[in-house]
């Protein structure tokens, strides 16, 4: 069977997707990719899943498109029942497999938890999520308590230079040109 205890554990685990429902009777599964281009999930190998609190290595036999879905065949998973046991398992890779980015580009995972401060030094909270809107990404920033402006959560567009003035991952700080009352 190709799902086996992982010899090498992911040092910096990063979730890239999730296994969906079994597809057909020969052990295929739907897969949901969180990568920008859905097929890019297959560029990052090996995959790991966690079952019963233990990391397991997943080897793919193949993948293909089916209608709007991506489906995968895991080595050693040859029937619907075996495939169904993998439903909802998160697909994890070691983040060291991700390509290095150019200056000014960031992985969302690196922005999560960063403190957001405006140009006047007002701390607005921490990044708890990011959203894709089509035109630009948006930081979801949450304060611990409602602040003086009555806000507990803010949506701040990730517009480099215009709104985002400085990202310092070493200190976990994002400086923004943003009115806290907005």
N, C-alpha and C positions, 0 to 999 in steps of 0.2 A: 504494500500500500504506500502511496506517496505522501500521505500526511503522516509525518513522523516527528518525533521530538527534535527540536531545532538544535543542531550542533553549535551553531553560532547564533546567539540571541541578538535581536536588534538593540543597539546601544542607545540610539535616540529614536524610539518608535514614532512613526508618523502614519496616520490612517489615510489611505488613499481611496478607499471605497468600501463596498460591502457586498457580500454574496447574497443573492436574492433566492427566490423560490426555485425548486427543482424544475427542469425543463425536459419534458419527454421521459422516456423509460430507460435510457442508456447512461444516466449519470451526469448529464449536462446541467448547468446552473445558470440562471441569469446573474449578471454582475452589474453593480451600480458604481460608476467611476466618479470621483470627486476632482479628477484632474481637469485642467482647462479644456483640453481636447480629450474626449472620453477614451479614445484608443491609446493615449499616452500611458495609461495605467500599466500596459503590457511592457513598456520600456524599462520599468523598474522591477528588477528581480534580485534576490528571491522574495517571495511573499511569505508573510507569517500570519498566523491566526492564533488567538488565545482560546483554549478550551480547557475547562476545569482548572483555570488559573495557571496553565502551563503553555509556553510558546510552542507552536508546531510549525514546521516548514511545509509549504504547499508548493508542489511542482505541477505546472500546467502541461497537459498533453496537447491542448490546442484551444483556440478561441475563434469565434466568427460572429458576424452580424446575423440577426434574425429579426426581420421587420425593423422596428426602432430600437431593439434591444441588442446588447452584447451578451453572448453566452460563452461559457467556458467549460472545458472538460479537464477535470483534475485527475492526474494519474492515480490509478487504483480505485477510483470511484466509478463503479460500472453499472449502478442501478439507481432508480429513483429514490429508494429508501435511504441509501448511503448518501446521496446528494442532499436529500432533505435535512440531514443532520448538520449540514454546513450552512443552512439558511440563517441569515442575519449575522454570520461571523464577519467581523471587520477585517478588511484586507490592510495589513500593516507592512511597511518597509522600513529599513533603516534610513533616516533622513540624510545620511552621508552619501546615499546613492543619487540624491538630487544634484543636478548640474549647478555649478557656481553661477551666481548672477552678476550682472554688470552693476556698477555703482548706480545707486538711485532706484534699483529694483529690489523688491523684498518678497519673500514668501509670506503668505498670510500667517502661517504658524509662528513666524518670528515677531509679528506685530501683536499677537494675542498677549494680553497681560501688560502691555506697555502703558505707562502713565501718560496721559494727555494733558499738556499745559499750554495756555495761550501766551501770546507775546508779552502780556502784562504779568505773567507768572501765576495766573489763576489756574489751580488744578481742577480739571473737569471730571476726572475719574480715570478708569482703566478700560482698555479695549477688551470687550468680551466677545465680540463677533465681527465679521465683515460680511458685507452683502455686495452682490453684483447687480448693478442696475441697468446695464447696457451701455450707458454713456461713461460711467466711471464707477469705481468701487466706493463703498461707504463704510466708514468706521462706526461701529456701534459702541458707544462709550457709556459706561455706567459708573455713577458716583456711589459711594457707600451709603450715603444718606441724601435726602433731598437737600439741595444746596440753597444758598440765599436767593437764587432765581427760581426756586420751586422745581428745578429739573433733577430727575434722578437718572434719566437716560437721554443721550443726545445722538443724533445721526450727523456725522461730519463727513462731507465728501473728501475722498482721497485724491485731491487735485494737487499734484506736485508743484511747488513754488507758489501757486495761487493761494492755497489754504495750508498745505503741509509745508512748513518752513524748514524743519530739520527732524530727521529720524536718527536717534542715537541708540543703536541696539546694545551697546556696551553698558549704558545706564538704564536701558529700558524706558526711554523717554521720547515722546513725539511732541514737537513744538508746532503749534498751529496758529494761524491768523483767523481767529473765530471768536465772535462775541458770545460770552457765556449766557446772555439773555436770549439767545436765538435757539 
